[in-house]
Amino acid sequence: MPFPEIPRRVKIGDAAAFAGTTPRAIRHYHAIGLLAEPERGGDDRRRYGYDDMIRLLWIRKMADAGISLDDIHAAFEDATGIEQSLARLEESLATKAAAIEAQRAAVNRLREVGSPLGLLSPLVTGRLHALPPGALRSADLDTLLVTERVFGPLGAAIQANRFIVLATHPELRAEEDRLAEAEATLDDTVSPDDPRIEDLAAQRCDHETALAVTGERSGLDEALDVLLDQEDEHAGEEGDAARTSVLEAIGKMPYDFSPARVRYEERVIELLHSVEQDSDTDARTS
């Protein structure tokens, strides 16, 4: 059987097919100086020889390994320089592997929980997944989603106590629904000076206080004590920056609140802060 005729040089399409790339990629290699321009034939088309093909194959091997074209160029210029490139690549791959593992964990949680709750952090999911089906409402999950985005998993886990109490105490859930319905009436037709705002804010303050007391009596806060201590230890000098970031994040959330509703929310915060100060005073004097 006669040996097939072996071409001394091949066109760019054949070179690309053999190396597992495209003519466009090869032209890019030429443009950035990664692959020297080969000789051209009588038809003014590029012709690639053995050495060109070897260089092209090495380029493809390194590119497939994730090495950037700039680092490939440096590796050809100085073989010792590839070590730094590989170190950067290894760090990048480790980051990607961690991200993939986090995605897999989220998918598994979503499959186990069977609701969007599984997409929240494990800290939040772990505290709430034991609740019976339907105990958590869609609006509850929406609130946890926003809280986790603004305050992180720990903040959302702390807030999860509130929804555990609501899910396990029908009378408090009923009061929550009543207040939510009343708050919805604070639309643009209501003046921020309407006396109903003060009365409703006081009711909301009493309700939130009752939720907190019920959660404390149920022992829900104990599971988070260690996490809170760890959070305090790591806060350090970053506390002010973190608070600034939180305020900025809240300011970017487009709540559709009327002026009356904004005043109501401000008044609730003021009342709750006053209750907290009174509790601290009582604790110091007792």
C-alpha positions as CSV (number, residue, x, y, z in Angstrom):
1,M,0.0,0.0,0.0
2,P,1.6,3.3,-1.1
3,F,2.2,5.9,1.6
4,P,-0.1,8.9,1.3
5,E,1.3,12.1,-0.1
6,I,2.2,14.4,2.8
7,P,1.8,18.1,2.2
8,R,4.8,20.3,3.1
9,R,2.4,23.2,3.9
10,V,-1.3,23.5,4.5
11,K,-3.9,26.2,4.2
12,I,-5.4,28.0,7.3
13,G,-8.6,26.0,7.1
14,D,-6.7,22.6,7.2
15,A,-4.4,23.9,10.0
16,A,-7.4,25.0,12.1
17,A,-9.2,21.7,11.6
18,F,-6.2,19.7,12.6
19,A,-5.5,21.8,15.7
20,G,-9.2,21.8,16.8
21,T,-9.7,25.6,16.4
22,T,-11.0,28.1,13.8
23,P,-9.4,30.2,11.1
24,R,-10.6,33.3,13.0
25,A,-8.8,32.2,16.2
26,I,-5.6,31.6,14.2
27,R,-5.8,35.1,12.6
28,H,-6.2,36.5,16.2
29,Y,-3.1,34.6,17.3
30,H,-1.3,36.3,14.4
31,A,-2.7,39.7,15.3
32,I,-1.4,39.6,18.9
33,G,2.0,38.1,18.0
34,L,1.3,34.7,19.5
35,L,1.8,32.9,16.2
36,A,4.1,34.2,13.6
37,E,2.7,35.0,10.1
38,P,3.6,32.1,7.9
39,E,4.8,32.2,4.3
40,R,2.2,32.8,1.6
41,G,1.8,30.8,-1.5
42,G,1.5,31.9,-5.1
43,D,-2.3,32.6,-4.5
44,D,-1.3,34.9,-1.6
45,R,-2.8,32.6,1.0
46,R,-1.1,31.6,4.2
47,R,0.6,28.3,4.2
48,Y,1.5,26.5,7.5
49,G,4.4,24.2,8.0
50,Y,5.4,21.7,10.6
51,D,6.8,24.2,13.1
52,D,3.7,26.4,12.8
53,M,1.5,23.4,13.5
54,I,3.5,22.4,16.6
55,R,3.3,26.0,17.9
56,L,-0.5,26.0,17.2
57,L,-1.0,22.7,19.0
58,W,0.8,24.0,22.1
59,I,-1.3,27.2,22.1
60,R,-4.5,25.1,21.9
61,K,-3.3,22.8,24.8
62,M,-2.6,25.7,27.1
63,A,-5.7,27.6,26.1
64,D,-7.8,24.5,26.8
65,A,-6.1,24.3,30.3
66,G,-7.5,27.8,31.0
67,I,-4.2,29.7,30.5
68,S,-4.8,33.2,29.1
69,L,-3.4,34.2,25.8
70,D,-1.2,36.8,27.5
71,D,0.2,34.2,29.8
72,I,0.7,31.8,26.9
73,H,2.7,34.5,25.1
74,A,4.8,35.0,28.3
75,A,5.4,31.3,28.6
76,F,6.8,31.0,25.1
77,E,9.1,34.0,25.8
78,D,10.3,32.7,29.2
79,A,9.5,29.1,30.4
80,T,9.9,30.0,34.0
81,G,7.2,32.7,33.8
82,I,4.6,30.0,33.4
83,E,4.8,29.2,37.1
84,Q,3.2,32.5,38.1
85,S,0.5,32.0,35.4
86,L,-0.3,28.6,36.7
87,A,-0.5,29.9,40.3
88,R,-3.0,32.5,39.2
89,L,-4.9,29.9,37.2
90,E,-5.0,27.5,40.2
91,E,-6.4,30.2,42.4
92,S,-9.0,31.1,39.8
93,L,-10.0,27.4,39.4
94,A,-10.3,27.0,43.2
95,T,-12.7,30.0,43.3
96,K,-14.7,28.6,40.5
97,A,-14.8,25.2,42.2
98,A,-16.1,26.8,45.4
99,A,-18.8,28.6,43.4
100,I,-19.9,25.4,41.7
101,E,-20.0,23.6,45.0
102,A,-22.2,26.4,46.5
103,Q,-24.5,26.1,43.5
104,R,-24.7,22.4,43.9
105,A,-25.5,22.9,47.6
106,A,-28.2,25.4,46.7
107,V,-29.8,23.0,44.2
108,N,-29.8,20.2,46.8
109,R,-31.4,22.4,49.4
110,L,-34.0,23.5,46.9
111,R,-34.7,19.8,46.1
112,E,-34.9,18.8,49.7
113,V,-37.1,21.8,50.8
114,G,-39.2,21.9,47.7
115,S,-39.8,25.6,47.8
116,P,-37.9,28.9,47.1
117,L,-36.8,28.7,50.8
118,G,-34.0,26.4,49.6
119,L,-32.4,29.2,47.6
120,L,-31.7,31.2,50.7
121,S,-28.6,30.6,52.8
122,P,-28.3,27.3,54.7
123,L,-28.4,29.3,58.0
124,V,-31.9,30.6,57.1
125,T,-33.1,27.3,55.5
126,G,-32.0,25.3,58.4
127,R,-34.1,27.4,60.8
128,L,-37.2,27.3,58.8
129,H,-37.4,24.0,56.8
130,A,-39.0,22.1,59.6
131,L,-42.1,24.3,59.6
132,P,-45.2,22.6,58.1
133,P,-46.1,23.3,54.5
134,G,-47.9,26.6,54.0
135,A,-46.7,28.0,57.3
136,L,-44.4,30.4,55.4
137,R,-46.2,32.7,53.1
138,S,-44.8,34.1,49.8
139,A,-44.5,37.5,51.3
140,D,-42.5,36.0,54.2
141,L,-40.0,34.6,51.8
142,D,-39.8,37.9,49.9
143,T,-39.0,39.7,53.2
144,L,-36.3,37.2,54.0
145,L,-34.8,37.5,50.5
146,V,-34.5,41.3,50.9
147,T,-33.1,41.0,54.5
148,E,-30.5,38.5,53.4
149,R,-29.4,40.8,50.6
150,V,-29.1,43.8,52.9
151,F,-28.0,42.3,56.2
152,G,-26.5,39.0,55.1
153,P,-27.4,35.4,56.2
154,L,-27.1,36.2,59.9
155,G,-29.6,39.0,59.7
156,A,-32.0,36.9,57.8
157,A,-31.6,34.0,60.3
158,I,-32.4,36.4,63.2
159,Q,-35.5,37.6,61.3
160,A,-36.5,34.0,60.7
161,N,-37.4,33.9,64.4
162,R,-40.2,36.3,63.7
163,F,-41.7,34.1,61.0
164,I,-41.4,31.0,63.2
165,V,-43.4,32.8,65.9
166,L,-46.0,33.9,63.4
167,A,-46.3,30.3,62.0
168,T,-46.7,28.8,65.4
169,H,-49.0,31.3,67.1
170,P,-52.2,31.9,65.1
171,E,-53.3,34.8,67.3
172,L,-50.1,36.7,66.4
173,R,-50.5,35.8,62.7
174,A,-54.0,37.2,62.8
175,E,-52.8,40.4,64.4
176,E,-50.0,40.6,61.8
177,D,-52.6,40.3,59.0
178,R,-54.8,43.0,60.6
179,L,-52.0,45.4,60.9
180,A,-50.8,44.7,57.3
181,E,-54.3,45.5,56.0
182,A,-54.4,48.7,58.0
183,E,-51.0,49.7,56.7
184,A,-52.1,49.2,53.2
185,T,-54.6,52.0,53.6
186,L,-51.8,54.6,54.2
187,D,-51.7,55.5,50.5
188,D,-51.2,58.9,48.8
189,T,-54.6,60.1,49.9
190,V,-53.5,60.1,53.6
191,S,-51.6,63.1,55.0
192,P,-48.4,62.3,56.9
193,D,-49.9,64.3,59.8
194,D,-53.0,62.1,60.0
195,P,-53.5,61.1,63.7
196,R,-54.2,57.5,62.6
197,I,-50.5,57.1,61.9
198,E,-49.5,57.5,65.5
199,D,-52.1,55.1,66.7
200,L,-51.3,52.5,64.1
201,A,-47.5,52.9,64.8
202,A,-48.1,52.2,68.5
203,Q,-50.1,49.1,67.6
204,R,-47.3,47.9,65.4
205,C,-44.7,48.6,68.1
206,D,-46.8,46.6,70.6
207,H,-47.1,43.7,68.1
208,E,-43.4,43.6,67.3
209,T,-42.6,43.6,71.0
210,A,-45.0,40.7,71.6
211,L,-43.3,38.8,68.8
212,A,-39.9,39.4,70.3
213,V,-41.0,38.3,73.8
214,T,-42.7,35.2,72.4
215,G,-39.6,34.3,70.5
216,E,-37.4,34.8,73.5
217,R,-39.7,32.6,75.7
218,S,-39.7,29.9,73.0
219,G,-35.9,29.7,73.2
220,L,-35.5,30.7,69.5
221,D,-32.7,33.2,70.3
222,E,-30.5,30.7,72.0
223,A,-29.5,28.9,68.8
224,L,-28.1,32.2,67.4
225,D,-26.2,33.4,70.5
226,V,-22.9,31.9,69.3
227,L,-23.3,33.3,65.8
228,L,-24.0,36.7,67.2
229,D,-20.8,36.6,69.4
230,Q,-18.8,35.6,66.3
231,E,-20.3,38.4,64.4
232,D,-19.4,40.9,67.1
233,E,-15.8,39.6,67.2
234,H,-15.4,40.1,63.4
235,A,-17.1,43.5,63.2
236,G,-14.1,45.5,64.5
237,E,-13.3,48.7,62.6
238,E,-15.5,47.6,59.7
239,G,-18.7,48.4,61.7
240,D,-19.2,51.9,60.4
241,A,-18.5,50.9,56.8
242,A,-20.9,48.0,57.1
243,R,-23.7,50.3,58.5
244,T,-23.1,52.7,55.7
245,S,-23.4,49.9,53.1
246,V,-26.6,48.8,54.7
247,L,-28.1,52.2,54.5
248,E,-27.0,52.5,50.9
249,A,-28.5,49.2,50.1
250,I,-31.8,50.1,51.7
251,G,-31.8,53.3,49.8
252,K,-31.6,51.5,46.5
253,M,-34.6,49.2,47.2
254,P,-37.6,50.8,45.5
255,Y,-40.4,50.5,48.1
256,D,-43.6,52.1,46.8
257,F,-44.4,54.0,50.0
258,S,-46.5,57.0,50.2
259,P,-45.4,60.0,52.4
260,A,-47.8,58.8,55.0
261,R,-46.4,55.3,54.9
262,V,-42.9,56.6,55.2
263,R,-43.8,58.7,58.2
264,Y,-45.5,55.6,59.7
265,E,-42.4,53.5,59.3
266,E,-40.2,56.2,60.8
267,R,-42.5,56.4,63.8
268,V,-42.5,52.6,64.3
269,I,-38.7,52.7,64.4
270,E,-38.7,55.5,66.9
271,L,-41.2,53.8,69.2
272,L,-39.3,50.5,69.0
273,H,-36.0,52.3,69.8
274,S,-37.7,53.9,72.8
275,V,-38.9,50.5,74.0
276,E,-35.4,49.1,73.7
277,Q,-33.9,52.0,75.6
278,D,-36.4,51.6,78.4
279,S,-35.6,47.9,78.6
280,D,-31.9,48.6,78.9
281,T,-32.6,51.1,81.7
282,D,-34.7,48.6,83.6
283,A,-32.1,46.0,83.2
284,R,-29.4,48.3,84.6
285,T,-31.5,49.4,87.6
286,S,-32.7,46.0,88.6
